[in-house]
Amino acid sequence: MLADGCEAALRSLPPDTSDREAQTTVKRIVEARLADGQLRQSSLSRAEVDLVMHAFVRVWRRMRHRRIPYPIPAKRSFSA
């Protein structure tokens, strides 16, 4: 539940989003779930929730890296 919500929100951020803005986004989502009582019966401690939030931002950072432009091979013409 947390991963789905955070992933969707992070993917919607513009490409120039800073890590701090991403952390704020994740924190806002997780805090809303906590305030709503959705994690009440989980066995997660506050420290574990903090680790999860940091992990979400790390994964997002890796996911949004720029890709190396690969050359497009020229089409080969085959003679029959």
N, C-alpha and C positions, 0 to 999 in steps of 0.2 A: 504494500500500500504506500509506504513512504517512498520507495524507489520509483514507483510508477508516477506518482505525483511530482516528485522532484525532477525526474527525467523529462517529463513533458514540459514543465516550466523552464528548465534549463535549455532545452532544445529550442524554445521559442525566443530566447534572448538574442539580441543582435550580435554579430561576429566580434565587435569591439568591446564586449562586456568584460570587465575586469574580474579577477578572482574574488575581490571583496564584494562586488555586486552579486556574484553567483552565491557566495556564502550567505549574504543577506537574504537572497531569494529562498535558499534551502532552509535557513533558520526560520523565516516567516511561515513556510509550509509546515515544518515540524512543530513549531510552537502552536500553530492553529490546531493540529491534530492532538497535541497534548492538552490544550485548553478545552477541546471538545470531548476529552475523555476517551479517545480512540485507542490510546496506548495504556490505559489503566490496568488492564489485565495482562499486559505483556510483562515479561520478567526483565525488561531492559532497565538498567540504571541510567541516571542522568549522564554519567561518564560514558556509558556505552552509546547513548543517543548522540552525544557529541562526536564520538569516533565515527559513527555512521554518517553524520552530516559532513564531516571532513572527507570521508571516503567518497561520498556522492560528488563533491566538488573536484576531487582528484580524477575520478573517472570522467567527468564532464570535460575537464581540461585536456585529457588525453584524447577524448572523442572528437574534439573540435580542432585538433591541430591541422595545419595546412598540409595538403598532400603534395608530393613531388609530381610535377607534370611529366608524364610518360610520353615519349614520342609515339605517334600513331604510325604504324608501319604502312608503307605504300602498298596499294593493291597489286597483287600479282596477276598478270594475264596468263591464262593457261591456253595453250593451243591444242586443239583436238586432233 
